[in-house]
Amino acid sequence: MVLADTITTAQNFVQTLFYVYLALVLAYIITSWIPLPYSVWLNRIQRFLYDVVDPYLRLFRRFLPALRLGGAGLDLSPIVAIIVLYVLNTVIQEGLELLR
């Protein structure tokens, strides 16, 4: 009974961590597309998002070069990063479920 409660707590923690990090990645993508006016608070938020999300995205940028479309480049690393994040969440959730 205690083990089941612990596993449920771990599953809820992993699920919440997945959603928070997914939201941070999406916020990072949006703030990189939209030019924001300079503000101390907006600058701090952008810097926080960069510090938290960019190391994870750099893992995928090593293997995925940006697509060149005319004069613009398209970075596909956030898409792959989100897919990998989802797969990791699913694998961890299923692994924890097997412990029950």
N, C-alpha and C positions, 0 to 999 in steps of 0.2 A: 504494500500500500504506500509506504513512504517512497519507494523507488519510482512508482508510477507518478506520484506527485512531483518528484524531482525531475523526471523526464518531461512531464508536461510543462514545468517551469522552464526547463532548458529549451524546449520547443518554442514556447512563447517568447523567450529572450531572443532566440535566433531569428524568429519571424519579425519581431520588432526591429532588430538590428538591420535586417534586410530592407524593410520599408524605409527606415531612416536613411540608410546609405543610398538607396534608390532615389529618394527625394533630394538628397544632396547632389547626386550626379545630375539629375534633371535640372536642378537650380543652377548648377555650374554650366550646363549646356545653354540654358536660357540667358544667363548673364554674359556668356561669351558671344552670343549672337546680337544682343541688343546693346547699343552704346548707351550707357547710363551717364547722367550728369555727375560731375564730380561732387562728392559729399564725403565727409569723413566717415560717416556710418556706412554708406554704400561701399566705400573703399575697404573698410574693415570686413564687411560681409564677403566681398569678392575675394579678399586675401584669405579669409578663413576657408572659403570653398576651394580655392586654389590649393591651399596647404593640405586639405583633407582628401580631395578627389584626384588631383593631378598625379600623385605618385602611383595610384592604382591605374589610371589611364595610360601612364608612361609604359607600363608593362606591355600594353597592347600596341602602342605606337612604335615600339621596336620592330614588330613583325608586320604591321599594317602601314604601309606608306600612304600619305594623303593622296587622294585621287585628284588629278589635275583636270579641271574642266574649264578650258579657255584660260583666263587669267586668274580664276579662283580655285582654291583647293577645298576638297571635302574630306573631313576627318571622320573616318568610320570607326575609330577606336571606341567612342562612347557606346555605339550600338553593340559591338562585340562585348564590351565590358558589362553591359546590362544583361546580355544573354548569359555570360559566364556567371554573373552574380546570381541570376535566377536558377541556373543549373546547380550551383553550389548550395543554394538554399534548399532546393529539392532533395539533393543527395544527403545533406545533413539531416533534414526532417525525416527522410526515410530511414536513415541509419539510427536515429533516435527512436523511431517507431519500432525498429527491430529489437531494441533493448527491452521493450515492454514485456 
